[in-house]
Amino acid sequence: MVMQEVRRHELQADVGVRLELTPTTTSPLAIDVAESPEMRIQRLISENPVIVFSRSSCCMCHAMKRLLSKVGVHPTVIELDEDEIAAVDGGGAPSPALYIGGTSVGGLENVVALHLSGDLELKLKEVGALTNMVF
């Protein structure tokens, strides 16, 4: 699917307004149809300090997003289909998969363990995603 932009064109009064969809790559989340899922995922990981690859129907994904929100971080969240999740880390990444500063943190168990040890907040602060330590 290509990210599209809606452009409004004013026409004569008797015709109305015409909306035109045109491909755009101005958004960092834009999808280039020539870009493979693996390349797109690697690009997103490198462009976002904190990113979660998630599935909308996954309860562990929801729990990870809630934990990050409670800590005070609002990561980029990419909801993937079942077939797209295999492109994250060559299919070896858990769902959800958290990346901080371009490095895989892992799934929910790893994130909870880091949070309980206090290391999650330190990692988030290192990449500038968390300015105030919240415990």
C-alpha positions as CSV (number, residue, x, y, z in Angstrom):
1,M,0.0,0.0,0.0
2,V,1.4,3.4,-0.9
3,M,1.0,6.4,1.4
4,Q,-1.2,8.9,-0.3
5,E,-2.0,12.5,0.0
6,V,-5.3,14.1,-0.6
7,R,-5.2,17.3,-2.7
8,R,-8.2,19.5,-3.0
9,H,-8.8,21.2,-6.4
10,E,-11.4,23.9,-6.6
11,L,-13.5,23.6,-9.8
12,Q,-16.3,25.7,-11.2
13,A,-19.3,26.2,-9.0
14,D,-21.5,23.8,-11.0
15,V,-19.0,20.9,-10.8
16,G,-18.0,21.1,-7.1
17,V,-14.7,20.0,-5.5
18,R,-12.5,17.2,-6.9
19,L,-10.2,15.3,-4.5
20,E,-7.1,13.7,-6.0
21,L,-4.9,11.1,-4.3
22,T,-1.3,11.3,-5.1
23,P,1.6,9.2,-3.8
24,T,3.8,11.0,-1.3
25,T,7.0,10.1,0.6
26,T,7.1,13.1,2.9
27,S,6.0,11.0,5.9
28,P,8.6,9.0,7.6
29,L,6.0,6.2,7.8
30,A,5.4,6.3,4.1
31,I,5.4,3.0,2.3
32,D,7.4,2.8,-0.9
33,V,6.1,0.0,-3.0
34,A,9.6,-0.8,-4.3
35,E,10.8,-1.2,-0.7
36,S,10.7,-4.8,0.6
37,P,9.1,-5.4,4.0
38,E,12.5,-6.2,5.5
39,M,14.0,-2.9,4.2
40,R,11.0,-0.9,5.4
41,I,11.3,-2.4,8.9
42,Q,15.0,-1.7,9.0
43,R,14.4,1.9,7.9
44,L,11.7,2.4,10.5
45,I,14.0,1.0,13.2
46,S,16.8,3.3,12.3
47,E,14.6,6.4,12.0
48,N,12.7,6.0,15.3
49,P,14.3,6.1,18.7
50,V,11.6,3.9,20.2
51,I,9.5,1.6,18.0
52,V,7.1,-1.3,18.7
53,F,6.1,-3.8,16.1
54,S,2.8,-5.1,17.2
55,R,-0.4,-6.9,16.2
56,S,-3.7,-5.4,16.9
57,S,-5.2,-8.6,18.3
58,C,-2.3,-9.4,20.6
59,C,-2.8,-9.0,24.4
60,M,0.9,-8.9,25.1
61,C,1.3,-6.1,22.5
62,H,-1.3,-4.1,24.3
63,A,0.4,-4.7,27.7
64,M,3.8,-3.5,26.3
65,K,2.2,-0.3,24.9
66,R,0.5,0.4,28.2
67,L,3.7,-0.2,30.2
68,L,5.6,2.2,27.9
69,S,2.9,4.8,28.2
70,K,2.9,4.5,32.0
71,V,6.6,5.0,32.0
72,G,6.0,8.2,30.0
73,V,7.1,7.1,26.5
74,H,5.0,7.2,23.5
75,P,6.8,5.1,20.9
76,T,6.1,4.8,17.2
77,V,3.8,1.7,17.0
78,I,3.6,-0.2,13.8
79,E,0.7,-2.7,13.6
80,L,1.7,-5.6,11.4
81,D,-0.3,-8.4,9.8
82,E,0.6,-12.0,10.5
83,D,2.6,-12.3,7.3
84,E,4.5,-9.0,7.9
85,I,5.6,-9.9,11.5
86,A,8.0,-12.5,10.0
87,A,9.9,-9.6,8.3
88,V,10.9,-8.2,11.8
89,D,14.4,-9.5,12.7
90,G,14.2,-12.2,10.0
91,G,11.3,-13.8,11.7
92,G,13.1,-14.3,15.0
93,A,11.6,-11.3,16.8
94,P,8.8,-11.9,19.3
95,S,5.5,-10.1,19.0
96,P,5.5,-7.5,20.3
97,A,9.0,-6.5,19.4
98,L,10.6,-3.3,21.0
99,Y,13.5,-1.5,19.5
100,I,15.3,1.3,21.5
101,G,17.9,3.3,19.7
102,G,18.0,0.8,16.8
103,T,18.7,-2.1,19.1
104,S,16.3,-5.0,19.7
105,V,15.1,-5.1,23.3
106,G,12.9,-8.2,22.7
107,G,9.4,-9.0,23.7
108,L,7.2,-8.3,26.7
109,E,9.1,-10.5,29.1
110,N,12.4,-8.7,28.4
111,V,10.7,-5.3,28.7
112,V,9.1,-6.1,32.0
113,A,12.5,-7.5,33.3
114,L,14.2,-4.3,32.2
115,H,11.5,-2.2,33.8
116,L,11.7,-4.0,37.1
117,S,15.5,-3.6,37.2
118,G,15.3,0.1,36.4
119,D,17.3,-0.4,33.2
120,L,14.3,0.3,30.8
121,E,14.1,3.9,31.9
122,L,17.9,4.3,31.6
123,K,17.8,3.0,28.0
124,L,14.9,5.3,27.1
125,K,16.7,8.3,28.6
126,E,19.9,7.5,26.7
127,V,18.0,7.8,23.3
128,G,16.2,11.0,24.5
129,A,12.8,9.3,24.7
130,L,12.4,9.9,28.4
131,T,13.5,13.2,29.9
132,N,12.3,12.7,33.5
133,M,12.9,9.4,35.3
134,V,9.6,8.0,36.4
135,F,9.5,4.9,38.6
